[in-house]
C-alpha cells in the first residue's frame, strides 16, 4: 500500500466513524466525489479489480471448444421508488435493441448504492451499466442505441 492509499485510508477512518453534522457532510461529499477516501480493504479491492483479480488462467493442451458469443451484463439501477418510471424508459430502449438486462432497486442496499455512486461519477439515477461501466441515463443510452454502439458494447464486434 502506497503513501497516498495510507492517507486515503486515514482520511476515511476520520470521517467514517465520526458522528455529527460535520462528519455526515464529509461522508456525503466523499460519496459524491466517487469515494476518494476509502478503507484500506476497499482500496485493495479496487486495485485488484483494476488488475483483473489475478492472472489469466493457463492455457490447456486440449483443443478449445467452439466459442459461443458472450453477452456483456447490462444492469439498470434506480435509487428511489419514484425513479421506477424513469427506469422503465431505459428498459424500453434496451428492449427495442434486443438487449437482455436486469433492473435493480437500490433502496436499502447501502453498499451497492455507494459502489454505483462511485462508478457513476456524479450522474443521477436511474443509470445503466454495461459490463460494470456506467454509460449514463436515458439520453446517453438512446445515443448509444442510435449509433449502434450499444449493440457493439453488449454483443461485441
N, C-alpha and C positions, 0 to 999 in steps of 0.2 A: 504494500500500500504506500503510495507516494505521499509527499508532504501535503499536496493540495487535497487529496482524499482524506487525510487525517484532519485537516482544517474543516472540511465539509462535514465530517462525522462529528467533530467537536461542536460546530455550529448547530447541527441537528439536535444533539443532546441538550443543548442550551434551550432550544425552543420547544422540543418535543414534550418535555415533562413539566414545563412551566405552566402556571395557571394565572388567570387574569386576562384582562383585555389586551395587553401588550403582547403576551405570548400567543394568544389566539390570532391576533392580527398578523404576527410574524409567520405563523403557520399558514395562514391563508395566502399571504404574499409568496411564501415559498412554494405552495401548491400551484399558484397562478403562473409562476415563473418556470414551472416544469421540475420542481423539486431539486434545485441545485444543492441544497443542504439535505443530506440523507444519511441514514445509518451506514456503518461500515459493511454490514451484511448486504444491504441494498446496493451499495456501490460495487461490491464484489460481484453481485448477481448481474448488474448492468454490464460490467466488464466481461463476464463470462458469456453473456448474451451477445455482446458485440463480437466476441471471438468465436461464436458458433457453438458454445457449450462443449468444447473439446475438439479433438481431431476427427477428421472424417474416417469412417470405418475402412479397414483394409480391404483391398480388392480380393475377391476369392478366385480360385483357379477354375471354378465351374463356369460354364458359359452363362451369360446373362439372359434372363427371361425377357421376352419382348416387353418393352416398357409401355405401360399404359399412361395415358395423359393424366397428369395430376392437376387438380384444380386448387388454386390458392384459396385459403379460407377467407370468407367475407363475413364481417360482423357489423351490425348496426347497433350502436349503443345510444340509449337515451337516458337522461338523468332524472326527470320528474315525470309523473303520470301525465301532466299536461302536455308533455312533448311527444306523447304517443302518436298523436295525429300527424305531426311533422315527420316522425319516424316512418309512418306509413307512406309518405311521399317518396322517401328514399327507397323503400321496398318496391314501390311501383316502377321506379327506374330500373332496379335490379331485375324485377320480373320481366319487364319489356326487353331486357337484354339477354334473358335466359341464364342469369347468374344465380347459382344457389347461395343462400345466405342464412345467417342466424341473427335473431333480434334479441338483445339483452337489455333488461331494465336494471339500472344501477342503483335503484333505491335500496338502501340498507347494506350495500356491499362497498364499504369504505376503501378496502384495499384495491379493488378494481377501479373505483372512481379515481383514486389517486393515480393509478397507472394510466388510465385513459386521459386524465387531465395533463399528466406529464407529457405523454406522447402527442397530444393534440396541440401543444404549444399555443395555448390561449384561445383556440377556437371554441365556440359554443356548440351545444348539442342540438339535435341529435347528430351523431358523427358516424361515418362509415370507415372501417378499417379493412384494408386488403393485405393479406399476408403480414399482419401485425403493423402495417404502416397506415397512419391516418391520412386519408385522401381528402377529408373535409366533410362538408354538409351537402345539401341538395344541389346547390349551384355547381360546386366542383364535380359532383357525381354526374350531373347532366352534361357538363362539358366533357368529362371523360367518355361518357357513352356516345356522345355526338362525334367525337374524334376517332372512336374505335379503340382508344387507349384502355378503356375499361375491360373489354374482352381480352386484349393482349395481356394485361396485368393478371387477370384471373385464369385464363386458359393457356397463356404462353403464346409464343410466336406461332 
